[in-house]
Amino acid sequence: GMEPSRLPSEEEISTAYDQGKEAVIALFIKLEKLNGIASWGWATQDISTSGHIGSPQLASYQKGEELAKWLIARVEKAILTIVNSL
């Protein structure tokens, strides 16, 4: 049969906490190195009550699909850059 799970010891918890803390610190150090890579950004107050910016009449399924693929590729590249630098 299955043995019931045991609770980790205080030492095991402390070790896991320290390892997690070190990993988080290392990640933040690596992310800090990325600081300043983005050369521009913007904020807007021009959002409609439905959440649109701009003229939705110019939108199409194909344009949305192309935009989604473009964004996914860039997010994937950013994530891989971070992961590969660890």
PyMOL Python script that loads the backbone (N, CA, C, O; Angstrom):
from pymol import cmd

cmd.read_pdbstr("""\
ATOM      1  N   GLY A   1       0.812  -1.185   0.000  1.00  0.00           N
ATOM      2  CA  GLY A   1       0.000   0.000   0.000  1.00  0.00           C
ATOM      3  C   GLY A   1       0.859   1.253   0.000  1.00  0.00           C
ATOM      4  O   GLY A   1       2.089   1.196   0.001  1.00  0.00           O
ATOM      5  N   MET A   2       0.188   2.356  -0.002  1.00  0.00           N
ATOM      6  CA  MET A   2       0.875   3.659   0.004  1.00  0.00           C
ATOM      7  C   MET A   2       1.165   4.088   1.426  1.00  0.00           C
ATOM      8  O   MET A   2       0.328   3.973   2.321  1.00  0.00           O
ATOM      9  N   GLU A   3       2.374   4.584   1.604  1.00  0.00           N
ATOM     10  CA  GLU A   3       2.715   5.150   2.902  1.00  0.00           C
ATOM     11  C   GLU A   3       2.198   6.574   2.958  1.00  0.00           C
ATOM     12  O   GLU A   3       2.228   7.284   1.952  1.00  0.00           O
ATOM     13  N   PRO A   4       1.729   6.998   4.112  1.00  0.00           N
ATOM     14  CA  PRO A   4       1.299   8.397   4.209  1.00  0.00           C
ATOM     15  C   PRO A   4       2.495   9.329   4.059  1.00  0.00           C
ATOM     16  O   PRO A   4       3.610   8.998   4.463  1.00  0.00           O
ATOM     17  N   SER A   5       2.251  10.484   3.482  1.00  0.00           N
ATOM     18  CA  SER A   5       3.329  11.471   3.321  1.00  0.00           C
ATOM     19  C   SER A   5       3.776  11.947   4.684  1.00  0.00           C
ATOM     20  O   SER A   5       2.976  12.102   5.607  1.00  0.00           O
ATOM     21  N   ARG A   6       5.067  12.176   4.788  1.00  0.00           N
ATOM     22  CA  ARG A   6       5.580  12.739   6.042  1.00  0.00           C
ATOM     23  C   ARG A   6       5.839  14.220   5.823  1.00  0.00           C
ATOM     24  O   ARG A   6       6.144  14.656   4.713  1.00  0.00           O
ATOM     25  N   LEU A   7       5.717  14.958   6.860  1.00  0.00           N
ATOM     26  CA  LEU A   7       6.036  16.377   6.779  1.00  0.00           C
ATOM     27  C   LEU A   7       7.545  16.540   6.750  1.00  0.00           C
ATOM     28  O   LEU A   7       8.260  15.794   7.419  1.00  0.00           O
ATOM     29  N   PRO A   8       8.038  17.506   5.986  1.00  0.00           N
ATOM     30  CA  PRO A   8       9.492  17.715   5.970  1.00  0.00           C
ATOM     31  C   PRO A   8       9.975  18.242   7.325  1.00  0.00           C
ATOM     32  O   PRO A   8       9.247  18.900   8.068  1.00  0.00           O
ATOM     33  N   SER A   9      11.221  17.921   7.601  1.00  0.00           N
ATOM     34  CA  SER A   9      11.808  18.392   8.859  1.00  0.00           C
ATOM     35  C   SER A   9      12.080  19.887   8.758  1.00  0.00           C
ATOM     36  O   SER A   9      12.059  20.463   7.670  1.00  0.00           O
ATOM     37  N   GLU A  10      12.330  20.498   9.887  1.00  0.00           N
ATOM     38  CA  GLU A  10      12.660  21.924   9.910  1.00  0.00           C
ATOM     39  C   GLU A  10      13.929  22.191   9.107  1.00  0.00           C
ATOM     40  O   GLU A  10      14.032  23.215   8.432  1.00  0.00           O
ATOM     41  N   GLU A  11      14.891  21.280   9.176  1.00  0.00           N
ATOM     42  CA  GLU A  11      16.139  21.422   8.417  1.00  0.00           C
ATOM     43  C   GLU A  11      15.867  21.354   6.914  1.00  0.00           C
ATOM     44  O   GLU A  11      16.421  22.141   6.148  1.00  0.00           O
ATOM     45  N   GLU A  12      15.014  20.414   6.489  1.00  0.00           N
ATOM     46  CA  GLU A  12      14.668  20.295   5.072  1.00  0.00           C
ATOM     47  C   GLU A  12      13.951  21.558   4.576  1.00  0.00           C
ATOM     48  O   GLU A  12      14.216  22.040   3.475  1.00  0.00           O
ATOM     49  N   ILE A  13      13.066  22.070   5.384  1.00  0.00           N
ATOM     50  CA  ILE A  13      12.353  23.297   5.022  1.00  0.00           C
ATOM     51  C   ILE A  13      13.332  24.451   4.902  1.00  0.00           C
ATOM     52  O   ILE A  13      13.264  25.233   3.954  1.00  0.00           O
ATOM     53  N   SER A  14      14.239  24.560   5.856  1.00  0.00           N
ATOM     54  CA  SER A  14      15.231  25.630   5.844  1.00  0.00           C
ATOM     55  C   SER A  14      16.137  25.525   4.623  1.00  0.00           C
ATOM     56  O   SER A  14      16.440  26.537   3.991  1.00  0.00           O
ATOM     57  N   THR A  15      16.570  24.318   4.284  1.00  0.00           N
ATOM     58  CA  THR A  15      17.426  24.108   3.115  1.00  0.00           C
ATOM     59  C   THR A  15      16.684  24.489   1.841  1.00  0.00           C
ATOM     60  O   THR A  15      17.228  25.188   0.986  1.00  0.00           O
ATOM     61  N   ALA A  16      15.444  24.033   1.715  1.00  0.00           N
ATOM     62  CA  ALA A  16      14.646  24.351   0.519  1.00  0.00           C
ATOM     63  C   ALA A  16      14.411  25.857   0.416  1.00  0.00           C
ATOM     64  O   ALA A  16      14.469  26.425  -0.675  1.00  0.00           O
ATOM     65  N   TYR A  17      14.150  26.494   1.542  1.00  0.00           N
ATOM     66  CA  TYR A  17      13.942  27.943   1.553  1.00  0.00           C
ATOM     67  C   TYR A  17      15.201  28.662   1.071  1.00  0.00           C
ATOM     68  O   TYR A  17      15.129  29.566   0.238  1.00  0.00           O
ATOM     69  N   ASP A  18      16.357  28.252   1.603  1.00  0.00           N
ATOM     70  CA  ASP A  18      17.621  28.886   1.212  1.00  0.00           C
ATOM     71  C   ASP A  18      17.895  28.697  -0.283  1.00  0.00           C
ATOM     72  O   ASP A  18      18.324  29.633  -0.958  1.00  0.00           O
ATOM     73  N   GLN A  19      17.647  27.480  -0.803  1.00  0.00           N
ATOM     74  CA  GLN A  19      17.863  27.226  -2.221  1.00  0.00           C
ATOM     75  C   GLN A  19      16.924  28.077  -3.075  1.00  0.00           C
ATOM     76  O   GLN A  19      17.333  28.643  -4.089  1.00  0.00           O
ATOM     77  N   GLY A  20      15.673  28.158  -2.658  1.00  0.00           N
ATOM     78  CA  GLY A  20      14.710  28.975  -3.393  1.00  0.00           C
ATOM     79  C   GLY A  20      15.081  30.438  -3.362  1.00  0.00           C
ATOM     80  O   GLY A  20      14.977  31.137  -4.370  1.00  0.00           O
ATOM     81  N   LYS A  21      15.518  30.902  -2.197  1.00  0.00           N
ATOM     82  CA  LYS A  21      15.920  32.300  -2.045  1.00  0.00           C
ATOM     83  C   LYS A  21      17.108  32.605  -2.959  1.00  0.00           C
ATOM     84  O   LYS A  21      17.131  33.640  -3.626  1.00  0.00           O
ATOM     85  N   GLU A  22      18.076  31.717  -2.990  1.00  0.00           N
ATOM     86  CA  GLU A  22      19.250  31.912  -3.852  1.00  0.00           C
ATOM     87  C   GLU A  22      18.853  31.930  -5.325  1.00  0.00           C
ATOM     88  O   GLU A  22      19.375  32.729  -6.103  1.00  0.00           O
ATOM     89  N   ALA A  23      17.926  31.045  -5.707  1.00  0.00           N
ATOM     90  CA  ALA A  23      17.475  30.996  -7.102  1.00  0.00           C
ATOM     91  C   ALA A  23      16.744  32.279  -7.481  1.00  0.00           C
ATOM     92  O   ALA A  23      16.948  32.807  -8.574  1.00  0.00           O
ATOM     93  N   VAL A  24      15.898  32.783  -6.590  1.00  0.00           N
ATOM     94  CA  VAL A  24      15.165  34.019  -6.868  1.00  0.00           C
ATOM     95  C   VAL A  24      16.128  35.198  -6.976  1.00  0.00           C
ATOM     96  O   VAL A  24      15.987  36.035  -7.868  1.00  0.00           O
ATOM     97  N   ILE A  25      17.093  35.267  -6.086  1.00  0.00           N
ATOM     98  CA  ILE A  25      18.086  36.346  -6.142  1.00  0.00           C
ATOM     99  C   ILE A  25      18.868  36.276  -7.451  1.00  0.00           C
ATOM    100  O   ILE A  25      19.095  37.300  -8.095  1.00  0.00           O
ATOM    101  N   ALA A  26      19.281  35.063  -7.846  1.00  0.00           N
ATOM    102  CA  ALA A  26      20.025  34.905  -9.101  1.00  0.00           C
ATOM    103  C   ALA A  26      19.169  35.331 -10.291  1.00  0.00           C
ATOM    104  O   ALA A  26      19.664  35.973 -11.217  1.00  0.00           O
ATOM    105  N   LEU A  27      17.890  34.975 -10.266  1.00  0.00           N
ATOM    106  CA  LEU A  27      16.994  35.368 -11.351  1.00  0.00           C
ATOM    107  C   LEU A  27      16.861  36.889 -11.414  1.00  0.00           C
ATOM    108  O   LEU A  27      16.925  37.467 -12.499  1.00  0.00           O
ATOM    109  N   PHE A  28      16.678  37.537 -10.278  1.00  0.00           N
ATOM    110  CA  PHE A  28      16.546  38.991 -10.275  1.00  0.00           C
ATOM    111  C   PHE A  28      17.829  39.679 -10.727  1.00  0.00           C
ATOM    112  O   PHE A  28      17.773  40.726 -11.370  1.00  0.00           O
ATOM    113  N   ILE A  29      18.968  39.111 -10.401  1.00  0.00           N
ATOM    114  CA  ILE A  29      20.235  39.680 -10.871  1.00  0.00           C
ATOM    115  C   ILE A  29      20.297  39.595 -12.395  1.00  0.00           C
ATOM    116  O   ILE A  29      20.705  40.550 -13.058  1.00  0.00           O
ATOM    117  N   LYS A  30      19.891  38.444 -12.951  1.00  0.00           N
ATOM    118  CA  LYS A  30      19.891  38.291 -14.406  1.00  0.00           C
ATOM    119  C   LYS A  30      18.868  39.217 -15.062  1.00  0.00           C
ATOM    120  O   LYS A  30      19.141  39.793 -16.116  1.00  0.00           O
ATOM    121  N   LEU A  31      17.695  39.363 -14.447  1.00  0.00           N
ATOM    122  CA  LEU A  31      16.689  40.265 -15.000  1.00  0.00           C
ATOM    123  C   LEU A  31      17.157  41.714 -14.925  1.00  0.00           C
ATOM    124  O   LEU A  31      16.857  42.511 -15.814  1.00  0.00           O
ATOM    125  N   GLU A  32      17.882  42.054 -13.881  1.00  0.00           N
ATOM    126  CA  GLU A  32      18.405  43.414 -13.748  1.00  0.00           C
ATOM    127  C   GLU A  32      19.361  43.737 -14.892  1.00  0.00           C
ATOM    128  O   GLU A  32      19.425  44.879 -15.347  1.00  0.00           O
ATOM    129  N   LYS A  33      20.107  42.727 -15.359  1.00  0.00           N
ATOM    130  CA  LYS A  33      21.016  42.939 -16.486  1.00  0.00           C
ATOM    131  C   LYS A  33      20.242  43.284 -17.750  1.00  0.00           C
ATOM    132  O   LYS A  33      20.769  43.947 -18.643  1.00  0.00           O
ATOM    133  N   LEU A  34      18.981  42.833 -17.828  1.00  0.00           N
ATOM    134  CA  LEU A  34      18.148  43.149 -18.979  1.00  0.00           C
ATOM    135  C   LEU A  34      17.561  44.553 -18.887  1.00  0.00           C
ATOM    136  O   LEU A  34      17.047  45.080 -19.874  1.00  0.00           O
ATOM    137  N   ASN A  35      17.635  45.153 -17.717  1.00  0.00           N
ATOM    138  CA  ASN A  35      17.086  46.494 -17.518  1.00  0.00           C
ATOM    139  C   ASN A  35      17.715  47.458 -18.514  1.00  0.00           C
ATOM    140  O   ASN A  35      18.934  47.498 -18.677  1.00  0.00           O
ATOM    141  N   GLY A  36      16.869  48.230 -19.172  1.00  0.00           N
ATOM    142  CA  GLY A  36      17.365  49.211 -20.121  1.00  0.00           C
ATOM    143  C   GLY A  36      17.416  48.703 -21.551  1.00  0.00           C
ATOM    144  O   GLY A  36      17.697  49.476 -22.467  1.00  0.00           O
ATOM    145  N   ILE A  37      17.146  47.398 -21.767  1.00  0.00           N
ATOM    146  CA  ILE A  37      17.173  46.881 -23.131  1.00  0.00           C
ATOM    147  C   ILE A  37      16.016  47.449 -23.938  1.00  0.00           C
ATOM    148  O   ILE A  37      16.178  47.777 -25.113  1.00  0.00           O
ATOM    149  N   ALA A  38      14.843  47.566 -23.311  1.00  0.00           N
ATOM    150  CA  ALA A  38      13.703  48.168 -24.007  1.00  0.00           C
ATOM    151  C   ALA A  38      13.986  49.661 -24.134  1.00  0.00           C
ATOM    152  O   ALA A  38      14.194  50.352 -23.137  1.00  0.00           O
ATOM    153  N   SER A  39      13.990  50.150 -25.374  1.00  0.00           N
ATOM    154  CA  SER A  39      14.381  51.542 -25.585  1.00  0.00           C
ATOM    155  C   SER A  39      13.203  52.512 -25.579  1.00  0.00           C
ATOM    156  O   SER A  39      13.405  53.727 -25.586  1.00  0.00           O
ATOM    157  N   TRP A  40      11.960  51.984 -25.566  1.00  0.00           N
ATOM    158  CA  TRP A  40      10.821  52.885 -25.541  1.00  0.00           C
ATOM    159  C   TRP A  40       9.591  52.156 -25.019  1.00  0.00           C
ATOM    160  O   TRP A  40       9.582  50.931 -24.898  1.00  0.00           O
ATOM    161  N   GLY A  41       8.584  52.906 -24.720  1.00  0.00           N
ATOM    162  CA  GLY A  41       7.313  52.376 -24.250  1.00  0.00           C
ATOM    163  C   GLY A  41       6.312  53.514 -24.248  1.00  0.00           C
ATOM    164  O   GLY A  41       6.666  54.655 -24.546  1.00  0.00           O
ATOM    165  N   TRP A  42       5.087  53.220 -23.921  1.00  0.00           N
ATOM    166  CA  TRP A  42       4.097  54.297 -23.862  1.00  0.00           C
ATOM    167  C   TRP A  42       2.985  53.953 -22.890  1.00  0.00           C
ATOM    168  O   TRP A  42       2.795  52.799 -22.504  1.00  0.00           O
ATOM    169  N   ALA A  43       2.265  54.978 -22.512  1.00  0.00           N
ATOM    170  CA  ALA A  43       1.065  54.846 -21.691  1.00  0.00           C
ATOM    171  C   ALA A  43      -0.023  55.622 -22.409  1.00  0.00           C
ATOM    172  O   ALA A  43       0.261  56.614 -23.079  1.00  0.00           O
ATOM    173  N   THR A  44      -1.254  55.185 -22.277  1.00  0.00           N
ATOM    174  CA  THR A  44      -2.329  55.867 -22.977  1.00  0.00           C
ATOM    175  C   THR A  44      -3.564  55.996 -22.102  1.00  0.00           C
ATOM    176  O   THR A  44      -3.830  55.155 -21.243  1.00  0.00           O
ATOM    177  N   GLN A  45      -4.290  57.032 -22.328  1.00  0.00           N
ATOM    178  CA  GLN A  45      -5.594  57.240 -21.709  1.00  0.00           C
ATOM    179  C   GLN A  45      -6.697  57.049 -22.753  1.00  0.00           C
ATOM    180  O   GLN A  45      -7.879  57.201 -22.443  1.00  0.00           O
ATOM    181  N   ASP A  46      -6.308  56.713 -24.000  1.00  0.00           N
ATOM    182  CA  ASP A  46      -7.244  56.644 -25.127  1.00  0.00           C
ATOM    183  C   ASP A  46      -7.859  55.269 -25.301  1.00  0.00           C
ATOM    184  O   ASP A  46      -7.903  54.748 -26.415  1.00  0.00           O
ATOM    185  N   ILE A  47      -8.333  54.675 -24.218  1.00  0.00           N
ATOM    186  CA  ILE A  47      -8.938  53.355 -24.289  1.00  0.00           C
ATOM    187  C   ILE A  47     -10.451  53.520 -24.170  1.00  0.00           C
ATOM    188  O   ILE A  47     -10.943  54.181 -23.256  1.00  0.00           O
ATOM    189  N   SER A  48     -11.177  52.912 -25.101  1.00  0.00           N
ATOM    190  CA  SER A  48     -12.637  53.017 -25.075  1.00  0.00           C
ATOM    191  C   SER A  48     -13.201  52.196 -23.916  1.00  0.00           C
ATOM    192  O   SER A  48     -12.478  51.426 -23.284  1.00  0.00           O
ATOM    193  N   THR A  49     -14.471  52.361 -23.648  1.00  0.00           N
ATOM    194  CA  THR A  49     -15.103  51.593 -22.566  1.00  0.00           C
ATOM    195  C   THR A  49     -15.081  50.098 -22.853  1.00  0.00           C
ATOM    196  O   THR A  49     -15.129  49.292 -21.923  1.00  0.00           O
ATOM    197  N   SER A  50     -15.007  49.708 -24.144  1.00  0.00           N
ATOM    198  CA  SER A  50     -14.944  48.280 -24.485  1.00  0.00           C
ATOM    199  C   SER A  50     -13.508  47.756 -24.477  1.00  0.00           C
ATOM    200  O   SER A  50     -13.284  46.560 -24.659  1.00  0.00           O
ATOM    201  N   GLY A  51     -12.529  48.654 -24.265  1.00  0.00           N
ATOM    202  CA  GLY A  51     -11.135  48.232 -24.182  1.00  0.00           C
ATOM    203  C   GLY A  51     -10.344  48.377 -25.459  1.00  0.00           C
ATOM    204  O   GLY A  51      -9.192  47.947 -25.512  1.00  0.00           O
ATOM    205  N   HIS A  52     -10.919  48.967 -26.489  1.00  0.00           N
ATOM    206  CA  HIS A  52     -10.224  49.128 -27.755  1.00  0.00           C
ATOM    207  C   HIS A  52      -9.395  50.406 -27.777  1.00  0.00           C
ATOM    208  O   HIS A  52      -9.749  51.405 -27.152  1.00  0.00           O
ATOM    209  N   ILE A  53      -8.296  50.354 -28.502  1.00  0.00           N
ATOM    210  CA  ILE A  53      -7.504  51.536 -28.811  1.00  0.00           C
ATOM    211  C   ILE A  53      -7.495  51.641 -30.326  1.00  0.00           C
ATOM    212  O   ILE A  53      -7.229  50.656 -31.014  1.00  0.00           O
ATOM    213  N   GLY A  54      -7.779  52.805 -30.843  1.00  0.00           N
ATOM    214  CA  GLY A  54      -7.783  52.983 -32.291  1.00  0.00           C
ATOM    215  C   GLY A  54      -9.125  52.652 -32.900  1.00  0.00           C
ATOM    216  O   GLY A  54     -10.154  52.662 -32.224  1.00  0.00           O
ATOM    217  N   SER A  55      -9.102  52.359 -34.185  1.00  0.00           N
ATOM    218  CA  SER A  55     -10.329  52.120 -34.940  1.00  0.00           C
ATOM    219  C   SER A  55     -10.527  50.629 -35.183  1.00  0.00           C
ATOM    220  O   SER A  55      -9.840  50.057 -36.029  1.00  0.00           O
ATOM    221  N   PRO A  56     -11.445  49.983 -34.467  1.00  0.00           N
ATOM    222  CA  PRO A  56     -11.638  48.549 -34.655  1.00  0.00           C
ATOM    223  C   PRO A  56     -12.212  48.194 -36.031  1.00  0.00           C
ATOM    224  O   PRO A  56     -12.182  47.028 -36.422  1.00  0.00           O
ATOM    225  N   GLN A  57     -12.731  49.176 -36.766  1.00  0.00           N
ATOM    226  CA  GLN A  57     -13.255  48.906 -38.111  1.00  0.00           C
ATOM    227  C   GLN A  57     -12.144  48.453 -39.055  1.00  0.00           C
ATOM    228  O   GLN A  57     -12.415  47.796 -40.060  1.00  0.00           O
ATOM    229  N   LEU A  58     -10.907  48.797 -38.742  1.00  0.00           N
ATOM    230  CA  LEU A  58      -9.778  48.421 -39.595  1.00  0.00           C
ATOM    231  C   LEU A  58      -9.242  47.027 -39.264  1.00  0.00           C
ATOM    232  O   LEU A  58      -8.351  46.523 -39.948  1.00  0.00           O
ATOM    233  N   ALA A  59      -9.786  46.407 -38.217  1.00  0.00           N
ATOM    234  CA  ALA A  59      -9.311  45.095 -37.790  1.00  0.00           C
ATOM    235  C   ALA A  59      -9.888  43.994 -38.668  1.00  0.00           C
ATOM    236  O   ALA A  59     -10.933  44.151 -39.298  1.00  0.00           O
ATOM    237  N   SER A  60      -9.155  42.852 -38.688  1.00  0.00           N
ATOM    238  CA  SER A  60      -9.658  41.668 -39.379  1.00  0.00           C
ATOM    239  C   SER A  60      -9.124  40.436 -38.660  1.00  0.00           C
ATOM    240  O   SER A  60      -8.177  40.519 -37.878  1.00  0.00           O
ATOM    241  N   TYR A  61      -9.743  39.300 -38.934  1.00  0.00           N
ATOM    242  CA  TYR A  61      -9.274  38.049 -38.356  1.00  0.00           C
ATOM    243  C   TYR A  61      -7.824  37.802 -38.750  1.00  0.00           C
ATOM    244  O   TYR A  61      -7.001  37.436 -37.911  1.00  0.00           O
ATOM    245  N   GLN A  62      -7.512  38.002 -40.029  1.00  0.00           N
ATOM    246  CA  GLN A  62      -6.161  37.743 -40.532  1.00  0.00           C
ATOM    247  C   GLN A  62      -5.148  38.653 -39.849  1.00  0.00           C
ATOM    248  O   GLN A  62      -4.077  38.191 -39.455  1.00  0.00           O
ATOM    249  N   LYS A  63      -5.467  39.946 -39.703  1.00  0.00           N
ATOM    250  CA  LYS A  63      -4.542  40.865 -39.030  1.00  0.00           C
ATOM    251  C   LYS A  63      -4.350  40.453 -37.577  1.00  0.00           C
ATOM    252  O   LYS A  63      -3.236  40.511 -37.056  1.00  0.00           O
ATOM    253  N   GLY A  64      -5.432  40.036 -36.921  1.00  0.00           N
ATOM    254  CA  GLY A  64      -5.328  39.584 -35.530  1.00  0.00           C
ATOM    255  C   GLY A  64      -4.470  38.344 -35.396  1.00  0.00           C
ATOM    256  O   GLY A  64      -3.661  38.231 -34.475  1.00  0.00           O
ATOM    257  N   GLU A  65      -4.654  37.407 -36.328  1.00  0.00           N
ATOM    258  CA  GLU A  65      -3.862  36.185 -36.319  1.00  0.00           C
ATOM    259  C   GLU A  65      -2.376  36.493 -36.538  1.00  0.00           C
ATOM    260  O   GLU A  65      -1.517  35.948 -35.844  1.00  0.00           O
ATOM    261  N   GLU A  66      -2.082  37.360 -37.495  1.00  0.00           N
ATOM    262  CA  GLU A  66      -0.691  37.743 -37.765  1.00  0.00           C
ATOM    263  C   GLU A  66      -0.075  38.434 -36.555  1.00  0.00           C
ATOM    264  O   GLU A  66       1.073  38.169 -36.197  1.00  0.00           O
ATOM    265  N   LEU A  67      -0.840  39.317 -35.930  1.00  0.00           N
ATOM    266  CA  LEU A  67      -0.342  40.016 -34.751  1.00  0.00           C
ATOM    267  C   LEU A  67      -0.088  39.040 -33.609  1.00  0.00           C
ATOM    268  O   LEU A  67       0.933  39.130 -32.928  1.00  0.00           O
ATOM    269  N   ALA A  68      -1.018  38.106 -33.399  1.00  0.00           N
ATOM    270  CA  ALA A  68      -0.845  37.119 -32.330  1.00  0.00           C
ATOM    271  C   ALA A  68       0.401  36.282 -32.556  1.00  0.00           C
ATOM    272  O   ALA A  68       1.169  36.055 -31.621  1.00  0.00           O
ATOM    273  N   LYS A  69       0.616  35.818 -33.788  1.00  0.00           N
ATOM    274  CA  LYS A  69       1.816  35.026 -34.101  1.00  0.00           C
ATOM    275  C   LYS A  69       3.088  35.844 -33.870  1.00  0.00           C
ATOM    276  O   LYS A  69       4.071  35.335 -33.331  1.00  0.00           O
ATOM    277  N   TRP A  70       3.061  37.107 -34.279  1.00  0.00           N
ATOM    278  CA  TRP A  70       4.210  37.996 -34.099  1.00  0.00           C
ATOM    279  C   TRP A  70       4.520  38.166 -32.616  1.00  0.00           C
ATOM    280  O   TRP A  70       5.675  38.072 -32.200  1.00  0.00           O
ATOM    281  N   LEU A  71       3.462  38.422 -31.807  1.00  0.00           N
ATOM    282  CA  LEU A  71       3.661  38.623 -30.369  1.00  0.00           C
ATOM    283  C   LEU A  71       4.157  37.339 -29.697  1.00  0.00           C
ATOM    284  O   LEU A  71       5.063  37.385 -28.865  1.00  0.00           O
ATOM    285  N   ILE A  72       3.570  36.207 -30.054  1.00  0.00           N
ATOM    286  CA  ILE A  72       3.974  34.934 -29.460  1.00  0.00           C
ATOM    287  C   ILE A  72       5.442  34.645 -29.753  1.00  0.00           C
ATOM    288  O   ILE A  72       6.176  34.201 -28.871  1.00  0.00           O
ATOM    289  N   ALA A  73       5.869  34.894 -30.981  1.00  0.00           N
ATOM    290  CA  ALA A  73       7.270  34.655 -31.346  1.00  0.00           C
ATOM    291  C   ALA A  73       8.211  35.522 -30.514  1.00  0.00           C
ATOM    292  O   ALA A  73       9.269  35.058 -30.089  1.00  0.00           O
ATOM    293  N   ARG A  74       7.834  36.768 -30.281  1.00  0.00           N
ATOM    294  CA  ARG A  74       8.697  37.655 -29.508  1.00  0.00           C
ATOM    295  C   ARG A  74       8.721  37.301 -28.027  1.00  0.00           C
ATOM    296  O   ARG A  74       9.771  37.365 -27.388  1.00  0.00           O
ATOM    297  N   VAL A  75       7.561  36.926 -27.475  1.00  0.00           N
ATOM    298  CA  VAL A  75       7.520  36.503 -26.074  1.00  0.00           C
ATOM    299  C   VAL A  75       8.330  35.220 -25.901  1.00  0.00           C
ATOM    300  O   VAL A  75       9.076  35.080 -24.932  1.00  0.00           O
ATOM    301  N   GLU A  76       8.184  34.288 -26.838  1.00  0.00           N
ATOM    302  CA  GLU A  76       8.956  33.053 -26.785  1.00  0.00           C
ATOM    303  C   GLU A  76      10.457  33.356 -26.811  1.00  0.00           C
ATOM    304  O   GLU A  76      11.223  32.776 -26.040  1.00  0.00           O
ATOM    305  N   LYS A  77      10.874  34.260 -27.691  1.00  0.00           N
ATOM    306  CA  LYS A  77      12.288  34.619 -27.793  1.00  0.00           C
ATOM    307  C   LYS A  77      12.781  35.245 -26.485  1.00  0.00           C
ATOM    308  O   LYS A  77      13.883  34.945 -26.026  1.00  0.00           O
ATOM    309  N   ALA A  78      11.961  36.112 -25.890  1.00  0.00           N
ATOM    310  CA  ALA A  78      12.350  36.759 -24.626  1.00  0.00           C
ATOM    311  C   ALA A  78      12.488  35.723 -23.515  1.00  0.00           C
ATOM    312  O   ALA A  78      13.446  35.757 -22.743  1.00  0.00           O
ATOM    313  N   ILE A  79      11.530  34.807 -23.438  1.00  0.00           N
ATOM    314  CA  ILE A  79      11.592  33.764 -22.397  1.00  0.00           C
ATOM    315  C   ILE A  79      12.816  32.883 -22.601  1.00  0.00           C
ATOM    316  O   ILE A  79      13.521  32.573 -21.640  1.00  0.00           O
ATOM    317  N   LEU A  80      13.078  32.476 -23.843  1.00  0.00           N
ATOM    318  CA  LEU A  80      14.247  31.634 -24.108  1.00  0.00           C
ATOM    319  C   LEU A  80      15.543  32.377 -23.805  1.00  0.00           C
ATOM    320  O   LEU A  80      16.501  31.772 -23.323  1.00  0.00           O
ATOM    321  N   THR A  81      15.586  33.660 -24.076  1.00  0.00           N
ATOM    322  CA  THR A  81      16.777  34.459 -23.757  1.00  0.00           C
ATOM    323  C   THR A  81      17.028  34.445 -22.251  1.00  0.00           C
ATOM    324  O   THR A  81      18.162  34.273 -21.805  1.00  0.00           O
ATOM    325  N   ILE A  82      15.970  34.625 -21.478  1.00  0.00           N
ATOM    326  CA  ILE A  82      16.112  34.623 -20.015  1.00  0.00           C
ATOM    327  C   ILE A  82      16.522  33.243 -19.529  1.00  0.00           C
ATOM    328  O   ILE A  82      17.463  33.114 -18.746  1.00  0.00           O
ATOM    329  N   VAL A  83      15.823  32.209 -19.989  1.00  0.00           N
ATOM    330  CA  VAL A  83      16.106  30.843 -19.533  1.00  0.00           C
ATOM    331  C   VAL A  83      17.521  30.435 -19.916  1.00  0.00           C
ATOM    332  O   VAL A  83      18.230  29.840 -19.105  1.00  0.00           O
ATOM    333  N   ASN A  84      17.942  30.744 -21.135  1.00  0.00           N
ATOM    334  CA  ASN A  84      19.270  30.339 -21.579  1.00  0.00           C
ATOM    335  C   ASN A  84      20.388  31.114 -20.906  1.00  0.00           C
ATOM    336  O   ASN A  84      21.543  30.692 -20.944  1.00  0.00           O
ATOM    337  N   SER A  85      20.058  32.251 -20.287  1.00  0.00           N
ATOM    338  CA  SER A  85      21.099  33.018 -19.607  1.00  0.00           C
ATOM    339  C   SER A  85      21.246  32.596 -18.144  1.00  0.00           C
ATOM    340  O   SER A  85      22.125  33.093 -17.440  1.00  0.00           O
ATOM    341  N   LEU A  86      20.398  31.693 -17.690  1.00  0.00           N
ATOM    342  CA  LEU A  86      20.473  31.252 -16.293  1.00  0.00           C
ATOM    343  C   LEU A  86      21.607  30.280 -16.077  1.00  0.00           C
ATOM    344  O   LEU A  86      21.812  29.810 -14.958  1.00  0.00           O
TER     345      LEU A  86
END
""", "prot")
cmd.dss("prot")
cmd.show_as("cartoon", "prot")
cmd.util.cbc("prot")
cmd.orient("prot")
